[in-house]
Amino acid sequence: MGYSLISIVLPVHNQADHVAAVVEEYESALTGVPTPHETLLVVNNCSDDSPAVCQRLAGEHPSVRVI
């Protein structure tokens, strides 16, 4: 059997006001799943604080990466 990984890909554009809540919900839900997971935050041409919020989330959760 091969390696299994759940990948959540979230595009982020000017979502500083709610992206943390979305990521926290995914992280909470996936904690109980036995399969490893990753959450990829794809930041796209934001004019708000979204990139900084995403970087903070990546620092708080080992499974979160910012692209």
TORKOLVEX-163305 format. One line per field, with one value per residue: residue in one letter; x, y, z of N, C-alpha, C, O, CB in turn. Coordinates in Angstrom, 1 decimal, padded with zeros to 4 digits. Glycine has a CB too. Example, Ala and Ser with C-alpha at 12.3 -4.5 7.8 and 13.67 -1.06 7.14 Angstrom:
TORKOLVEX-163305
residu = [A  S]
n_u = [013.2  012.8]
n_v = [-005.7  -002.2]
n_w = [007.8  007.1]
ca_u = [012.3  013.7]
ca_v = [-004.5  -001.1]
ca_w = [007.8  007.1]
c_u = [013.2  012.9]
c_v = [-003.3  000.0]
c_w = [007.8  007.9]
o_u = [014.2  013.4]
o_v = [-003.3  001.1]
o_w = [008.5  008.0]
cb_u = [011.3  014.1]
cb_v = [-004.5  -000.6]
cb_w = [009.0  005.7]
***
This chain:
TORKOLVEX-163305
residu = [M  G  Y  S  L  I  S  I  V  L  P  V  H  N  Q  A  D  H  V  A  A  V  V  E  E  Y  E  S  A  L  T  G  V  P  T  P  H  E  T  L  L  V  V  N  N  C  S  D  D  S  P  A  V  C  Q  R  L  A  G  E  H  P  S  V  R  V  I]
n_u = [000.8  000.5  001.7  -000.4  -002.0  -003.8  -004.7  -005.4  -006.3  -006.3  -007.3  -006.2  -007.3  -007.3  -008.4  -007.9  -009.5  -010.9  -009.6  -008.0  -009.9  -011.1  -008.9  -008.4  -010.7  -010.5  -008.1  -008.9  -011.0  -009.5  -007.7  -008.7  -008.6  -007.0  -005.2  -002.4  -002.2  -002.1  -002.3  -002.6  -002.0  -002.7  -001.6  -002.7  -002.0  -002.7  -004.1  -004.4  -003.9  -003.5  -001.3  000.5  -001.1  -001.5  001.2  001.6  -000.2  001.0  003.2  002.1  000.9  002.2  001.3  000.5  001.2  002.4  002.0]
n_v = [-001.2  002.2  005.5  007.6  010.8  013.6  016.4  019.8  022.4  025.8  028.7  032.0  035.3  038.4  037.8  038.3  038.8  036.4  034.1  032.7  031.6  029.7  028.0  027.1  025.6  023.5  022.3  021.5  019.6  017.7  016.7  014.4  012.5  009.6  009.6  011.3  014.9  017.9  021.5  023.7  027.0  029.2  032.1  034.9  037.7  039.6  042.5  043.1  042.1  039.4  037.7  037.9  036.9  034.3  033.4  033.4  031.5  029.2  029.1  028.4  025.9  022.9  021.5  023.3  025.1  027.9  029.1]
n_w = [000.0  -000.8  000.2  001.9  001.8  002.8  001.1  001.4  -000.5  -000.5  -002.0  -001.5  -001.4  -000.4  002.2  004.9  007.1  007.7  007.1  009.0  010.7  009.0  008.4  011.0  011.5  009.6  010.5  013.0  012.4  010.9  012.7  014.0  012.1  010.9  008.7  007.5  006.9  004.9  004.6  002.1  001.6  -000.9  -001.7  -003.4  -005.0  -003.0  -001.4  001.2  004.6  004.3  003.4  005.7  007.7  006.8  006.9  009.7  010.5  009.3  010.9  013.3  012.8  011.9  009.6  007.8  004.9  003.1  -000.1]
ca_u = [000.0  001.3  001.6  -001.7  -001.9  -005.0  -004.2  -006.5  -005.7  -007.2  -006.8  -006.4  -007.2  -007.9  -009.3  -007.3  -010.5  -011.5  -008.8  -007.6  -011.1  -011.3  -007.8  -008.6  -011.8  -009.9  -007.2  -009.7  -011.6  -008.5  -007.0  -009.2  -008.4  -005.7  -004.4  -001.7  -002.8  -001.5  -003.2  -001.8  -002.6  -002.2  -001.8  -002.7  -002.1  -003.5  -003.8  -004.7  -002.9  -003.7  000.0  001.0  -002.0  -001.1  002.5  001.4  -000.9  002.0  004.1  001.4  000.5  003.2  000.7  000.1  002.2  002.0  002.5]
ca_v = [000.0  003.5  006.6  008.4  012.2  014.5  017.8  020.8  023.6  027.0  029.9  033.1  036.6  039.4  037.1  038.4  038.8  035.1  032.9  032.0  030.7  028.6  027.0  026.4  024.6  022.4  021.7  020.8  018.5  016.7  016.1  013.1  011.6  008.9  009.9  012.6  015.9  019.2  022.5  024.6  028.3  029.7  033.5  035.4  039.1  040.3  043.9  043.2  041.5  038.0  037.0  037.8  036.0  032.9  033.0  033.2  030.2  028.2  029.0  027.7  024.6  022.2  020.9  024.4  025.8  029.1  029.1]
ca_w = [000.0  -000.9  001.2  001.8  002.4  002.5  000.8  001.3  -001.2  -000.3  -002.6  -000.6  -002.0  000.5  003.2  006.2  008.2  008.0  006.7  010.2  011.2  008.0  008.6  012.3  011.3  008.9  011.4  014.1  011.8  010.4  013.9  014.4  011.0  011.0  007.6  007.5  006.1  004.7  004.1  001.3  001.4  -002.1  -001.6  -004.8  -005.3  -001.9  -001.0  002.6  005.5  004.1  003.5  007.0  008.5  006.4  007.5  011.1  010.6  009.0  012.1  014.4  012.5  011.0  008.4  006.9  004.1  002.2  -001.5]
c_u = [000.9  001.0  000.3  -001.5  -003.2  -004.4  -005.4  -005.8  -006.7  -006.6  -007.2  -006.2  -008.0  -008.9  -008.7  -008.3  -011.1  -010.7  -008.3  -008.7  -011.3  -010.2  -008.0  -009.7  -011.3  -009.0  -007.9  -010.4  -010.7  -007.7  -007.4  -009.1  -007.1  -004.7  -003.7  -002.3  -001.9  -002.5  -002.3  -002.6  -002.0  -002.5  -001.7  -003.0  -003.0  -003.1  -004.1  -003.6  -002.9  -002.3  000.6  000.2  -001.6  000.2  002.4  000.8  000.1  003.0  003.4  001.0  001.5  002.6  000.3  001.3  001.6  002.7  002.2]
c_v = [001.2  004.4  007.4  009.8  013.0  015.9  018.7  022.0  024.7  028.2  031.1  034.4  037.5  038.8  037.2  038.3  037.5  033.9  032.1  031.1  029.5  027.5  026.3  025.4  023.3  021.6  020.9  019.5  017.4  016.1  014.7  012.1  010.9  009.2  011.3  013.6  017.2  020.2  023.5  025.9  029.0  031.2  034.1  036.9  039.9  041.7  044.2  042.5  039.9  037.2  036.8  036.9  034.5  032.5  032.7  031.8  029.0  028.0  028.3  026.3  023.9  021.7  022.0  025.0  026.9  029.0  030.4]
c_w = [000.0  000.2  000.9  002.4  001.9  002.3  000.6  000.7  -001.1  -001.0  -001.7  -001.3  -001.1  001.4  004.6  007.3  008.5  007.7  007.9  010.7  010.3  008.3  009.9  012.2  010.6  009.8  012.5  013.5  011.4  011.6  014.2  013.2  011.0  009.9  007.7  006.6  005.9  004.2  003.4  001.1  000.2  -002.1  -003.0  -004.8  -004.3  -001.7  000.4  003.4  005.3  004.2  004.9  007.9  008.1  006.9  008.9  011.3  010.3  010.2  013.2  014.1  011.5  009.7  007.4  006.2  003.3  000.9  -002.1]
o_u = [001.9  000.2  000.1  -000.9  -003.5  -003.7  -006.3  -004.8  -007.9  -005.6  -008.2  -005.2  -009.2  -010.1  -008.9  -008.0  -011.7  -011.1  -008.3  -008.4  -011.5  -010.5  -007.8  -009.6  -011.6  -009.1  -007.5  -010.3  -011.0  -007.0  -006.6  -009.5  -006.1  -003.5  -004.3  -002.9  -000.9  -003.5  -001.4  -003.6  -000.8  -003.7  -000.7  -004.1  -003.8  -001.9  -004.1  -002.5  -002.3  -002.2  001.1  000.8  -001.6  000.3  003.0  001.2  000.1  003.4  004.1  000.9  001.7  003.4  -000.1  002.3  000.5  004.0  002.6]
o_v = [001.3  004.2  007.8  009.9  012.9  016.4  018.4  022.5  024.6  028.7  031.1  034.7  037.5  039.2  036.3  037.9  037.3  032.8  030.8  029.9  028.4  026.4  025.1  024.3  022.2  020.4  019.8  018.5  016.2  015.1  013.9  010.9  011.6  008.9  012.2  013.3  017.4  019.8  024.1  025.9  029.4  031.6  033.9  037.3  040.6  042.1  045.3  042.2  039.2  036.2  035.8  036.1  033.7  031.3  031.7  031.0  028.0  026.9  027.7  025.5  024.4  021.6  021.7  025.3  026.8  028.8  030.7]
o_w = [000.7  001.1  -000.3  003.5  000.7  003.2  -000.2  001.2  -001.6  -000.6  -001.1  -001.9  -001.0  001.5  005.4  008.4  009.6  008.0  007.8  011.1  010.7  008.3  010.0  012.9  011.1  009.9  012.8  014.2  011.6  011.3  014.6  013.4  011.2  010.0  008.1  005.5  006.7  003.6  004.0  000.5  000.3  -002.5  -003.7  -004.7  -004.7  -001.8  000.9  002.8  006.2  004.8  005.2  008.7  009.0  007.3  009.4  012.2  011.0  010.4  014.1  015.0  010.4  008.7  006.3  006.9  002.9  000.9  -003.3]
cb_u = [-001.0  001.1  002.9  -002.9  -000.6  -006.1  -003.3  -007.1  -005.4  -007.4  -007.5  -005.4  -007.8  -008.6  -009.5  -006.5  -011.6  -012.8  -007.6  -007.1  -012.3  -011.2  -006.5  -009.0  -013.0  -009.2  -006.2  -010.8  -012.4  -007.6  -007.1  -010.6  -008.6  -005.9  -005.2  -000.2  -004.1  -000.3  -004.0  -001.4  -002.5  -002.7  -000.8  -003.8  -002.6  -003.4  -004.6  -006.1  -003.1  -004.4  001.0  001.0  -003.5  -001.2  003.5  000.5  -002.0  002.8  004.5  000.1  -000.9  003.8  -000.5  -000.7  002.9  002.3  002.0]
cb_v = [000.0  004.1  007.5  007.7  012.9  014.5  017.8  021.1  023.2  027.2  030.2  033.0  036.6  040.5  035.7  039.7  039.7  035.1  033.3  032.9  031.6  029.1  027.8  027.5  025.2  022.8  022.7  021.8  018.9  017.4  017.0  013.2  012.4  007.5  009.9  012.5  016.4  019.1  023.2  024.0  029.2  029.0  034.2  034.7  039.4  039.5  044.9  042.7  041.9  037.7  037.7  039.2  036.3  032.9  034.2  034.3  030.1  028.6  030.4  028.5  024.6  021.1  020.1  025.6  024.7  030.4  027.9]
cb_w = [001.2  -002.2  001.1  002.3  001.9  003.6  -000.5  002.7  -002.7  001.2  -004.0  000.6  -003.4  -000.4  002.8  006.3  007.7  007.4  005.8  011.3  011.2  006.5  008.6  013.3  010.5  007.6  012.0  014.6  010.5  009.4  015.1  014.8  009.6  011.2  006.3  007.2  006.6  003.7  005.3  -000.1  002.7  -003.4  -000.6  -005.6  -006.7  -000.6  -001.9  003.0  006.9  002.9  002.6  007.7  008.2  004.8  007.2  011.7  009.6  007.7  012.5  014.6  011.8  011.8  008.7  007.8  003.2  003.0  -002.3]
***
